[in-house]
Amino acid sequence: MPFNTYRPELMGSARINVAGPIVCGSWQSVELVYTAGHFGIDDSGSIKICFRSASDQTRFQMTDPTAAGFVSIRTSNGAPVKTWFESNRNIRPWHHTLYIQCGRFLSEGDQIQVVFGDTSKGAPGFRTQTFAERTFEFRVHVDAFATYDYVMLPAEQQPTMQLVPGPAARYRAVLPTLRFVDDSFDLAIKVEDRWGNPTSDVDSLLMLKPSRRVEGLPDSVLMRECDGILKVSGLRVSEAGHLSIDVYQAEERVARSNVLVSTQSRQFRHYWSDMHGQSEETVGTNSAREYFTFARDKGLVDISGHQGNDFQITDTFWDELNQLTAEFDDPGRFLAIPGYEWSGNTSVGGDHNVWYRTEGRPIYRAHRALVMEDSQAEHDCLDANALFTKLADEDALIVAHVGGRYADVKYAHSAKLEPSVEVHSAWGTFEWIVDEALSSGYRVGIVAASDGHKGRPGASYPGASKFGSYGGLTCHLLPELTRDALFAEFRQRHHYATTGCRAFIDVRLGSLKNATREIPSGVERIDEALMGDIVVCENTELNFQFDIAGHSGIERIEIRDGSDLLDCIRPDYEGRERGRRLRVQCEGAEYKGRGRLVSWDASVQFSKATIQRTAAFNFWNPDKPVQVSGSLAHWSNVTTGGMHCVDVWLDNASDGHLTFESQVTTFTVPLSDMQATDYLVPCGGLDKAVRIFRLPDAPLPNLFTEMRTITLQAHQERRLYLKVIFEDGHMAWTSPIFVRQPE
């Protein structure tokens, strides 16, 4: 947002030498030429060229002409220049900024020629950002009078280029997770480039092999000119059970779908959401219209919301967002929910997402730092308590979020308005916020979303930037796909969160005696309780039942009572004890705030074993794979509260030592100490640690059904939920069941 708008038409012009689309994540060299306008540029005046904060293109530098991102600059009149690049000195969201200060004045028509990724001295150029953007902008500002007050060139004159997906690199297959027998459903097949962008650059005949009979499923499909997504619609199964579909290209399996559970019950279906992300009107990428289109058509979610930072949403844009959600909302097919992110500093409550059931409601801002002239002061809510007060009579939902500004759930809370907290997003994994809420006595559920800034809601890959995690998803248990059902069940906490996978999870308390659960109108009698329910019963023993059908093998299941771990179930425990596969897992964060990211430049060395193969999970940057040489594996990756892991299969998993080295910690341990249980090395910070354990050689089972007995005593409330960790590094959390005996 420019603060000085004085005569932009006299400040010059700029152009780049890019004629056609550029592939995301490709190496390029781009020349930008700025031509001075009527005023020229005064001695010590300058221009700045800015890029959006969401961009993960190569960081530019002016010191090494043989290295990536080298920028060369010259002036047509020979004027010397002073240059520097900074990432956090320009007005949001244009954080990445190249400054070029003139040592002598420029006259009208004089030029500054800038080559981004100059290859003339052997440099490889610069890698463009890894996600698609219709108009990637080189935003040019001019300080013609050496006042350090910049004027942005007219928007229609800013240089732009189009970034498009690259060739096909992988396939995804997506089914619903819970439907009734004889429901019609779709199989979606997605083809992505190496950075996760749905791509049209594909021409493949794919064979479809279901695990059981599916009415309407063809033997094969042709992916060609499909814009990254092919849907096979009108499918049905006639009996209850589990379904997965394998996708083959020639003889190679290229994808396996998540599991669809079909049921005779008519209680609810599963619907998936990513209700939290941003577009270019605030701090994201591409327009809000493109955002909702991607969520529905390519992100393959059933429910979406646009949660721009309130201090960047003008009244005009708020009206536009409400028009868009009304337009995109299509009950039974796709729900678009009006909302925003209340973005207060942590000291006054921190980030909270707000959603309304209907359009036309006010936006209550934490502050108006970037919308001073286009907002209503009477709608200011300068702390979270004021926000809860303003929304007390609104048909609204609030969820605490951890982003740049993390939410302080102890600062303010409303049981009526805030049913859940957000455990995971592209910013990382934040189990501590669940613990803080539950330890404060709040009865909250658990959700996840992306807070994606890259224009890919529902499929939010982090790329090569500060976002170290794939964006999360929430599974909602709904009788129908309508806003009324969503808000009613959301308030009952009938949902579970994942780090982006689509696993089926069902959790219940069965055989309840004289039991009631809370509902908005009071209480109702029940025989069993669902995730999220608040229950009073006369049981002294609880039948805690759960059923999991994973998209991947199940590594472990933790049964939790609030912050207490009651049990940890490791499927195929005996196979783990005999396995030659070790999992080396790095996890945790530095602390709660923006600087939470932990960089791991790690290696694992075996003294008497050779590595036969490896598999890496939660490695989202394809430019940084695991490197193996004999008995040594090395990698560079990050964690932001969650984890990444490397599995190594050894020819000898019993003798010798394992040495782990990194800038975080270094240790040596005998392989004989490596068991199916965890060898844990705490590293300080916020649950920062290295965890090593043994796994079976073959993949773990992905189906698990169990019932555990849990005691219940007088004057005790249990807060029972599952955390599930899958073999591929994804995680899931169910909303707690809150259960107690009568007073």
C-alpha positions, -999 to +999 in steps of 0.1 A: +000+000+000+016+033-010+014+062+014+026+088-011+005+091-043+020+123-057+020+123-095+028+086-102+024+092-139+055+114-139+077+090-119+088+069-149+081+034-162+095-001-159+095-032-181+109-067-180+121-089-208+097-118-202+074-126-231+055-157-221+047-180-192+075-192-169+075-226-152+072-224-114+105-233-096+126-230-128+159-212-131+157-179-149+175-146-157+152-116-159+162-081-169+141-051-156+147-017-171+135+014-152+132+046-173+132+079-153+101+101-157+097+139-159+113+146-126+142+122-131+158+111-098+177+135-076+212+129-064+209+102-036+173+095-047+164+058-053+140+032-066+130+001-048+117-031-064+095-052-042+082-088-041+055-103-020+064-119+013+048-152+003+073-156-026+099-183-020+121-174-050+158-174-046+170-146-022+188-120-043+224-110-035+250-086-050+283-100-038+290-133-056+286-132-094+290-170-096+263-178-070+225-182-073+204-150-071+232-126-082+218-092-093+238-069-115+229-032-119+241-004-142+228+030-152+227+044-187+244+076-177+271+060-157+258+072-124+272+050-095+246+032-074+245+018-039+224-014-036+211-036-008+185-062-004+162-066+027+133-089+035+115-070+063+118-033+056+089-026+033+052-022+039+033-055+041+029-076+020+058-064-001+086-075+023+113-086-001+129-054-014+159-044-036+170-008-030+190+010-056+202+045-046+217+068-072+251+084-065+244+111-091+211+124-105+192+109-134+174+129-160+142+120-178+149+091-201+179+078-182+177+042-173+186+018-145+191-018-159+187-046-133+194-082-142+179-106-116+198-139-118+227-126-139+244-156-155+272-138-173+298-148-147+287-184-143+258-180-118+228-203-124+203-175-124+175-174-098+149-200-090+114-185-095+088-191-068+075-226-066+037-219-068+016-206-097+006-170-100-012-153-128+005-119-123+038-122-104+047-086-099+080-067-098+066-037-079+086-006-086+085+025-063+104+057-069+119+083-045+125+110-072+132+138-047+155+120-022+129+124+005+128+086+013+091+088+007+084+065-023+057+067-049+045+035-065+044+034-103+008+031-116-005-004-110-012-010-147+024-002-155+040-026-131+060-054-147+045-088-143+051-123-155+029-154-154+041-184-134+026-218-145+029-254-133+056-276-146+054-312-160+036-340-141+056-354-112+031-374-091-005-384-089-030-382-060-063-401-057-090-387-033-122-403-021-146-391+005-139-408+039-175-416+051-206-421+030-238-440+033-243-472+013-258-463-022-246-427-019-232-413-052-196-402-048-166-391-069-131-403-073-108-374-079-074-380-096-050-351-093-017-347-111+009-323-096+042-310-106+072-315-083+061-285-062+025-295-057+009-274-084-019-291-102-007-293-138-021-297-173+013-309-186+002-346-187-009-372-212-014-405-194-036-436-196-043-446-160-057-480-149-081-481-119-081-511-096-105-509-066-102-530-035-139-540-039-166-537-065-176-501-074-206-494-096-197-470-124-159-472-120-142-475-154-112-498-159-091-468-171-091-431-176-072-408-199-056-377-182-052-351-209-061-314-210-077-318-176-062-288-158-047-310-132-079-327-119-100-355-134-132-366-116-149-399-120-185-392-108-216-412-101-198-440-083-216-463-058-210-492-034-239-514-024-226-528+009-209-515+040-172-518+042-138-502+032-128-491-003-095-479-017-086-475-053-051-480-068-041-460-098-016-476-122+004-462-151+014-492-172+026-517-145+036-491-119+012-480-091+014-443-091-012-435-064-035-452-038-065-433-026-074-428+010-100-452+024-137-446+019-159-462+047-194-469+035-220-474+063-256-484+067-259-458+095-277-425+086-262-404+114-237-382+095-212-381+067-177-367+066-169-334+050-135-318+047-125-282+052-097-258+049-114-227+064-083-205+068-061-189+041-054-157+023-052-142-012-033-113-028-057-087-015-040-092+019-008-113+022-015-142-001-013-151-038-038-147-066-072-132-062-099-141-037-121-154-065-092-177-076-088-188-040-123-201-037-122-216-072-090-236-062-105-248-029-136-262-046-121-275-078-084-284-071-081-284-033-110-309-032-124-296+000-161-293+008-158-262+030-136-231+027-132-197+043-111-167+035-093-154+066-074-123+055-057-102+082-083-077+095-058-048+093-054-053+056-091-058+047-107-026+036-144-020+038-146-024+001-127-057+001-149-069+030-180-063+009-164-081-020-155-111+002-191-113+013-203-112-022-179-140-032-189-163-003-226-158-012-218-166-048-197-197-042-218-211-014-236-241-029-252-263-002-247-300-009-217-293-030-195-266-015-197-242+014-180-208+013-181-192+048-177-154+053-150-145+078-116-129+086-087-133+109-087-110+139-050-102+141-043-088+175-008-088+189-002-117+213-001-093+242-038-085+236-049-120+228-032-130+195-047-143+162-083-156+162-103-167+132-139-154+130-166-170+108-202-158+103-231-180+093-245-152+071-231-124+050-234-088+057-220-088+093-195-063+105-157-068+105-144-060+140-107-052+137-078-056+161-064-024+147-064-004+115-027+000+108-031-004+070-067+006+065-068+039+084-090+058+059-113+030+049-129+016+081-152+023+109-136+032+143-167+020+162-159-015+150-124-015+166-118-043+191-084-036+205-081-068+225-096-103+224-119-096+253-135-067+233-138-090+203-157-116+224-180-089+238-188-075+203-196-110+190-216-121+220-249-118+202-236-127+167-242-160+149-204-165+148-176-189+155-141-181+168-110-203+167-077-195+183-048-196+158-010-198+159+006-179+131+030-150+131+012-137+162+002-167+183-030-167+203-029-165+240-059-186+249-055-177+286-060-140+278-096-144+267-121-172+260-159-176+254-173-211+256-203-199+235-182-184+207-149-204+207-156-241+204-121-252+192-085-243+188-063-248+158-035-274+163-019-273+129-014-250+099+013-243+073+030-224+101+036-257+120+021-280+147+010-265+180-001-291+205+008-267+232-023-246+225-045-276+230-028-283+263-031-247+274-068-245+266-076-278+283-054-270+314-074-237+317-106-258+320-119-249+285-139-276+268-126-271+233-124-292+202-094-295+178-093-282+142-066-276+116-063-255+084-036-242+062-034-204+066-020-208+032-004-178+015+003-195-018-032-197-034-037-234-028-064-239-001-070-276+006-036-286-009-012-261+007+024-272+001+050-250+019+074-247-011+109-235-002+100-208+023+096-202+060+065-223+061+078-257+071+046-277+070+019-289+047-014-272+055-039-289+077-075-301+071-105-306+094-130-334+090-165-324+100-192-349+111-224-334+094-258-347+086-258-326+055-235-301+038-252-268+048-241-238+068-268-245+094-254-281+099-218-269+099-224-243+126-245-266+147-220-294+147-190-271+149-204-258+182-207-294+194-170-300+184-179-328+161-147-327+141-111-339+140-079-323+127-052-336+105-019-323+091-034-326+056-041-363+052-077-377+048-078-405+073-111-420+085-113-418+124-143-426+146-142-422+184-171-430+207-180-438+243-204-467+243-228-484+268-234-452+288-256-454+318-283-427+324-262-404+303-269-369+290-249-346+267-250-308+265-267-293+235-273-256+228-309-259+240-300-278+272-293-315+275-304-347+258-304-384+267-278-405+249-265-441+249-232-433+233-211-401+229-192-388+199-159-368+197-166-334+211-195-343+233-198-330+269-213-359+288-226-367+323-231-404+330-233-429+359-205-452+346-175-461+367-159-478+336-160-462+302-159-481+269-136-460+248-140-472+212-121-461+181-119-471+145-092-459+122-088-464+084-056-446+075-045-433+041-011-448+052+001-472+078-006-464+114+027-458+133+012-452+167-020-442+185-019-422+217-049-422+240-049-389+259-068-375+288-061-338+284-023-334+288-019-369+302-009-398+280-029-428+291-016-453+266+004-456+234-005-483+209+021-494+183+005-517+157+026-547+147+048-543+178+064-578+173+073-569+137+090-538+149+112-558+173+125-579+144+128-551+119+159-538+101+143-504+096+152-475+119+132-443+120+153-412+128+129-384+137+136-347+143+108-327+160+098-296+179+102-258+178+124-231+193+095-214+210+059-203+204+065-171+183+077-163+148+112-176+154+099-211+161+116-228+131+144-252+138+169-259+111+183-294+111+215-300+091+217-336+102+235-368+095+233-404+108+263-427+106+265-465+113+297-481+124+290-517+113+261-514+089+254-503+054+223-484+044+203-504+018+177-478+012+159-448+028+125-431+028+119-395+039+087-380+052+077-344+057+104-334+033+085-308+014+113-291-005+123-315-034+156-296-038+167-310-005+166-348-006+183-372+018+218-380+005+232-415+012+267-428+009+274-463+023+268-461+060+261-423+061+228-405+055+227-367+055+198-342+051+189-305+057+153-299+067+133-279+092+106-284+119+081-259+132+065-278+161+059-310+141+084-335+128+102-349+099+117-384+098+141-405+077+137-443+076+168-463+070+169-500+061+202-516+072+219-548+063+229-552+099+206-536+125+220-552+156+257-546+158+278-514+162+268-479+169+246-451+155+260-416+155+237-386+150+253-352+143+237-318+138+241-282+149+213-290+174+227-320+191+253-348+186+252-383+203+263-419+198+242-449+209+246-487+204+222-502+179+214-528+205+196-499+224+173-493+194+140-510+202+104-506+191+100-481+219+115-446+216+151-436+222+146-399+229+172-372+231+156-339+244+172-307+228+155-279+248+133-253+231+097-262+227+097-301+227+127-300+205+141-335+203+156-364+182+136-396+185+148-430+171+130-463+171+127-495+152+100-503+126+091-535+107+106-539+073+072-540+056+046-512+057+025-510+088-012-519+088-036-490+080-067-504+097-072-505+134-103-510+156-101-512+194-120-507+226-103-497+259-117-495+294-111-463+312-122-457+348-143-428+359-144-416+394-165-390+413-154-354+410-133-362+380-138-351+344-121-371+317-111-353+284-105-383+262-091-380+227-067-396+202-035-385+186-027-407+156+007-407+139+008-423+105+037-440+088+041-412+063+046-386+090+010-372+089-008-368+122-044-365+134-062-354+166-098-360+176-118-335+196-120-346+232-150-362+248-156-345+281-172-370+305-179-369+342-203-384+368-232-364+382-223-341+411 
